[in-house]
Amino acid sequence: MSAETPAAAGQFTRRRLQFRAWRGARPFWAGLFVALGGLPIAYFPYANLQIGHLTLAMSTTAGAGSLIIGVLLVVLGVSLWFQKHVRVFAGVAAILLALVSIPVSNLGGFLIGFLLALVGGAMAVSWVPGEPPQAEPPLEGKGTGDAPESVVPEAPGTPAPDATVPQPRDGAGEPNDLSGTSPANGANGRHSAG
């Protein structure tokens, strides 16, 4: 494939839209914040800061504990992406691990990892899957489109009622819906107990 060969038309757009749909169906940003919060928590206790010829070691006595906390946060962040049903557990666990990282891991990765994991955990707990969009009912006093209220066209593809089959009707000529509520008979759905 040469440099002049164009990519397949629309392939980038299609992949971007697929990723967007995948990202929208799970707590993506919460997982990203939790995973990014684990990196400074795990890294800083093992890092050495070079200032000229001076080496400053930031390691603590609980270096293994901070490594475990950091790795757990990264695993929780990735699990939020691929196992969205564990979002509440992963969010609460991320919040607790972020709080534990304050005394264990250099103030939670110098507050960077602590804040990222805390915000990501809160986002994971509060995330709820979306519902599919529903059609809006017509406004009060209006039909659909320019039609008046009494003339509402049927949706395309719905069969017309068969005139040869008798429809059950009550005394006022209204269809009988078996609920007992009808403006013609004065019933509002409440039944007497006596």
N, C-alpha and C positions, 0 to 999 in steps of 0.2 A: 504494500500500500504506500503510495507516494504522498508527498505533502500536498499535491494538487488534487488528490482524490477527496471529494467532499464526503462528509459523514452522511449516513442515511437521513433522508429528509424527515424531520420531526422526531428522530430517535431521542435526542436530548430532551425535548419537551415531553415526550411520552414517559421517559424515565423519571423526570422531575415530578410529573403528576402522579406517577406510581409511588414515589417516595413521599410525596405530600399526603396521599391517601393513607399510606402505611403509618406515617407520623401522626396523622389526625385520629387514628383509631387506638391510640395508646398514650400513656403519660410520658411522651418523649422528652420534653424539657425537664421534667422532674428527674428522669433517669440520667440525663446529661449532667444536671447540676450535682446529683449525688455522686456520680462517677468522678466528675472533676474535683469534687470536694475531697475525695479519698486520695488523690494524687499528692497534694502538698502535705497532707497528714502523714503519708508513708514516706515521702521523700526527705523532708527537712531534718528528721533526726539522724539521717545517714549522710547529710550533705556537709561538705567542708567549704568554708568561705575563704577565698584567698584575697588578702589585702596586702599587696606588695609581696614581701617575703614572709609575712605573718599568716599562718593558717589558723583559722578559727573553726573549731569543731563544735557543731551544735548537737551532738549526740547526747542523749539522756540515758539514765539507767533503765528506763522503760522503752528502749528502742524496739524490742520485739513486740511489745504491746501496741506501739504506734504503727508498726508494719501490719499487724493483724487487723487493726481498726481500718487502716487505709485500704487493704485488700478487700475486706468485707464491704466497705462502702462502694468500691468499684464493682464488686459482684452484685450488690443490691441494685446499683444503677443499671447494669446490663440486664438484670432480671426484670426490671421495670419495663424494659423495651420488649422483651420476648415473652414474658409471663404477666400480662396485665392484670390478671385476677389476684395477684399477690400484692397489689398496690398499697393496701392499708397496712399489711404487715411490714412490707419493705419501707414504707414511709415512717412508721413508728420506730422501726429498728434503726433507720438512718438518723432520726432525731436523737435517739438515745446514744448511738455511737458518736455523734457529733458532740454531745454534751460530755461524754466520757473522754473525748480527745482533748478537752481543755487542760485537765491536770496531767494527762499522760503524755501528750505529744506537743510540746512547745506551744502551749496555748492554742491547740487545735490547728497546727500548721500556720502559726502566726495569724490567727483569726481568719485567714483566707479559706482554708478547708472547712473550718467550723461553720462559717456563714454559708458557704455553698451547700454543704450537706444539710444544714438546718433548713434553708429555703427549699432545696430539692425535696426533702422529706415532707415538708408542709405541703408542697405542691402535689406530691404523690398521694397523700392522705385525702386531699380535697378534690382530686380529679375524679370525674364521673363520665362514663361513656355517653356519647351523644345519642340522641334519638333521631330517627330519620325524619325529614321534613314532611309535614302533613299539609293537605290542601286546606286553604282557608274557606270557611263557610261564607255565603253571601252576606252582605251587610243587611242590617235590619231595615225593612221597607224597600229593599232593592232586589231586583232579580239578578241574573247573571248578565254581564255586559250591559246593553242598552234596553234589555227587556224589562217590562214592569214586573212587579212582585208576583202577580198571579200567573204570569207566563214565564216559566222557567224551562228552557229546552233541556231535553234529556241528554245525557252524556253519549257521545258517539260509540256505537258498538253495543249498546244495551238494547235488548229486544223489547218491542212494544208489548203491552199487555194484550193477551188474547181475549178478544171480545166474546168468543164462544164459551169461555169458562166463566161461570158466575162467580163474582167476588162477594164474600160475606159482607153484609151491610147491617147497620143497626137501624132503628126506627126513623132516624132523621136523614137517612140516605148517605151517611158517612160510612167509610169502610170500618169494619169492626176489627180493632187491633188486639182484642182480648185483654187489654190492660185495665179497662173500666174507666179510663180517663177520656172524656169527650166534652167539648164545650156544649154539645147539643143536649146531653143528659145532665149537665150541671155537676158531674163528678170531677173531682180534682185529684184523684188517686188515693185519698184517705178513706179508709173503711171503718165502719163503726164496729165496736167490739161487743155490741150488745144485743 
